[in-house]
Amino acid sequence: MTELTSTSKRARPEFRNINALSDLPTYRLPPAGWVSILHRISGAIMFILMPFIIWMFDTSVSSEISFAKFTSVFSIGVGFIPGWFVKLVALAIIWAYLHHFIAGMRHLWMDVNHAVSKEFGRSSAIVTLSLGSVLTLALALKLFGVY
């Protein structure tokens, strides 16, 4: 029995020190890792841009005059900030919300179904990244007036 366990064990590389300049650029993060990092980044973006989100909501629903001001900010800009930059900030909020929502639903699905296999984590991460990107692209085309 000891022969079987000793021959079936594989020698694993041992890392004592990590050199950030040479080791980290060569490390390949799995899709689930990217989803996890982007989930945190999207939450931070939504938190940091919360004043802009509140301003957009307040200006768009207060009155007809404020709604006209709101739409003009997206077309001509405000002050020294051009309209295309405001659209890019709005697009960042759109991406952050969509990614955060889809990744959150992925986590809830895994919690409810106790699905924590490596293959499900990889496939659901790819679906999360793809769906978030496609939806963001569709809304970006609408935001910039392509359709």
C-alpha positions as CSV (number, residue, x, y, z in Angstrom):
1,M,0.0,0.0,0.0
2,T,2.9,2.4,0.7
3,E,4.3,1.7,-2.7
4,L,1.1,2.7,-4.4
5,T,0.8,6.0,-2.5
6,S,4.5,6.9,-3.0
7,T,4.4,6.2,-6.8
8,S,1.0,7.9,-7.3
9,K,2.2,11.2,-5.7
10,R,3.6,13.7,-8.1
11,A,6.4,16.0,-7.3
12,R,5.1,19.6,-7.1
13,P,7.2,22.7,-7.6
14,E,7.9,24.5,-4.4
15,F,7.9,28.3,-4.4
16,R,9.5,30.1,-1.5
17,N,9.7,33.7,-2.7
18,I,7.7,35.4,-5.4
19,N,9.5,38.0,-7.5
20,A,6.7,40.3,-8.5
21,L,8.5,41.7,-11.5
22,S,9.2,38.3,-13.2
23,D,6.6,35.9,-11.8
24,L,3.4,37.9,-11.8
25,P,3.4,38.9,-15.5
26,T,3.7,35.2,-16.5
27,Y,0.9,34.0,-14.2
28,R,-2.3,33.0,-16.1
29,L,-5.3,33.8,-14.0
30,P,-8.3,31.5,-14.6
31,P,-11.6,33.0,-15.8
32,A,-13.1,32.7,-12.4
33,G,-10.3,34.8,-11.0
34,W,-10.9,37.5,-13.6
35,V,-14.6,37.5,-12.7
36,S,-13.8,37.8,-9.0
37,I,-11.4,40.7,-9.5
38,L,-13.7,42.5,-11.9
39,H,-16.6,42.0,-9.5
40,R,-14.6,43.9,-6.9
41,I,-13.6,46.6,-9.4
42,S,-17.1,47.0,-10.7
43,G,-18.4,47.5,-7.1
44,A,-15.7,50.1,-6.5
45,I,-16.6,52.0,-9.7
46,M,-20.3,52.1,-8.7
47,F,-19.4,53.3,-5.2
48,I,-17.0,56.0,-6.4
49,L,-19.4,57.2,-9.1
50,M,-22.4,57.2,-6.8
51,P,-22.6,61.1,-6.8
52,F,-22.7,61.1,-10.6
53,I,-25.4,58.4,-10.6
54,I,-27.5,60.4,-8.1
55,W,-27.1,63.5,-10.1
56,M,-28.2,61.7,-13.3
57,F,-31.3,60.3,-11.6
58,D,-32.2,63.6,-9.9
59,T,-31.7,65.7,-13.0
60,S,-33.6,63.3,-15.3
61,V,-36.7,63.1,-13.2
62,S,-37.0,66.6,-11.5
63,S,-38.7,68.5,-14.4
64,E,-38.9,68.9,-18.1
65,I,-36.3,71.7,-18.0
66,S,-33.9,69.6,-15.9
67,F,-34.4,66.7,-18.3
68,A,-33.4,68.9,-21.2
69,K,-30.3,70.0,-19.3
70,F,-29.6,66.3,-18.6
71,T,-29.8,65.3,-22.3
72,S,-27.7,68.3,-23.4
73,V,-24.9,67.3,-21.1
74,F,-24.7,64.0,-23.0
75,S,-24.6,65.7,-26.4
76,I,-22.6,68.9,-25.9
77,G,-21.0,68.4,-22.4
78,V,-20.9,70.6,-19.3
79,G,-18.3,73.2,-18.5
80,F,-14.9,72.0,-19.8
81,I,-16.0,68.3,-20.0
82,P,-17.1,67.2,-23.5
83,G,-20.2,65.2,-24.1
84,W,-18.3,62.1,-25.3
85,F,-16.4,61.9,-21.9
86,V,-19.7,62.0,-20.0
87,K,-20.9,59.2,-22.2
88,L,-17.8,57.2,-21.4
89,V,-18.3,57.7,-17.7
90,A,-21.9,56.6,-18.1
91,L,-20.7,53.6,-20.1
92,A,-18.3,52.7,-17.2
93,I,-21.3,52.8,-14.9
94,I,-23.3,50.6,-17.3
95,W,-20.5,48.0,-17.5
96,A,-20.0,48.1,-13.7
97,Y,-23.7,47.5,-13.1
98,L,-24.1,44.7,-15.7
99,H,-20.9,42.9,-14.6
100,H,-21.6,43.2,-10.9
101,F,-25.2,42.0,-11.4
102,I,-24.3,39.0,-13.6
103,A,-21.4,38.0,-11.4
104,G,-23.6,38.4,-8.3
105,M,-26.2,36.1,-9.9
106,R,-23.5,33.6,-10.7
107,H,-22.4,33.6,-7.0
108,L,-26.0,33.2,-5.8
109,W,-26.5,30.3,-8.3
110,M,-23.4,28.6,-6.9
111,D,-24.5,29.2,-3.3
112,V,-28.1,27.8,-3.9
113,N,-27.1,24.8,-5.9
114,H,-23.8,24.1,-4.1
115,A,-22.2,24.0,-7.5
116,V,-18.5,24.5,-6.8
117,S,-16.8,22.2,-9.3
118,K,-13.9,23.5,-11.2
119,E,-15.5,23.0,-14.6
120,F,-18.8,24.8,-13.6
121,G,-16.7,27.7,-12.1
122,R,-14.8,28.0,-15.4
123,S,-17.8,27.8,-17.7
124,S,-20.0,30.1,-15.6
125,A,-17.1,32.6,-15.4
126,I,-16.8,32.6,-19.2
127,V,-20.6,33.1,-19.5
128,T,-20.4,36.0,-17.1
129,L,-17.6,37.7,-18.9
130,S,-19.2,37.1,-22.3
131,L,-22.7,38.2,-21.3
132,G,-21.5,41.3,-19.6
133,S,-19.3,42.3,-22.6
134,V,-22.1,41.7,-25.1
135,L,-24.7,43.6,-23.1
136,T,-22.3,46.5,-22.5
137,L,-21.4,46.6,-26.2
138,A,-25.1,46.7,-27.2
139,L,-25.8,49.5,-24.7
140,A,-22.6,51.4,-25.9
141,L,-23.9,51.3,-29.4
142,K,-27.2,52.7,-28.3
143,L,-25.5,55.4,-26.1
144,F,-23.3,56.6,-28.9
145,G,-26.2,56.7,-31.3
146,V,-25.4,53.9,-33.7
147,Y,-29.0,52.6,-33.6
